[in-house]
Amino acid sequence: MPVTYPPMIMMGAQGTGKSTIGAALAARLNVAFVDGDDLHPAANKAKMAAGTPLTDEDRVPWLKAIGQRIADEQAAGRIVIVACSALKRWYRELLRSSAPDLLFVHLVGGRALLEQRLAGRDHEYMPTTLLQSQLETLEPLAEWEHGVDVDIASTPAEIVDELQRLLQRRARTA
């Protein structure tokens, strides 16, 4: 019997590798990948490009769009992995309302590592100055959220290997 996977959110602050890890894992598992950044309304992108952190009110339409995309993929019989910061628990609950079996994978790294990674990248609208506000906003996964924390100190390939093993173990015990 083939292994089936739940829909997943690769979550964490900027610089943790959500898009890199999410896309690589999706390719490995032969499932769909969506970069949540692509679903931000233009107003959110402009606000972030100006260095202004988003408010909860700014995030709600974006989170709803992500949740709808996950639900649409599931309705079409497809599994999807989405890169999305999902910084607060209530954001995650809003996302989970579209997909009760949603698995959150929290990519975790120290501030120094994140700053080092961000120094080497140029994002279209997410300046590195927003890292501090993201770290202040981030609420780690609670045990009841049934997510997993993954240390990002390894290479992307090693992280994808670790996640694939973890998903296979979870599938065997389900």
HELIX and SHEET records of a PDB file:
HELIX    1   1 LYS A   18  LEU A   29  1                                  12    
HELIX    2   2 GLY A   36  LEU A   39  5                                   4    
HELIX    3   3 ALA A   42  ALA A   49  1                                   8    
HELIX    4   4 ASP A   56  ALA A   75  1                                  20    
HELIX    5   5 ARG A   89  ARG A   96  1                                   8    
HELIX    6   6 ARG A  111  ALA A  119  1                                   9    
HELIX    7   7 THR A  128  LEU A  130  5                                   3    
HELIX    8   8 LEU A  131  THR A  137  1                                   7    
HELIX    9   9 GLU A  143  GLU A  145  5                                   3    
HELIX   10  10 PRO A  156  THR A  173  1                                  18    
SHEET    1   A 5 ALA A  32  ASP A  35  0                                        
SHEET    2   A 5 VAL A  80  ALA A  83  1                                        
SHEET    3   A 5 MET A   8  MET A  11  1                                        
SHEET    4   A 5 LEU A 103  VAL A 108  1                                        
SHEET    5   A 5 VAL A 148  ASP A 151  1                                        
END                                                                             
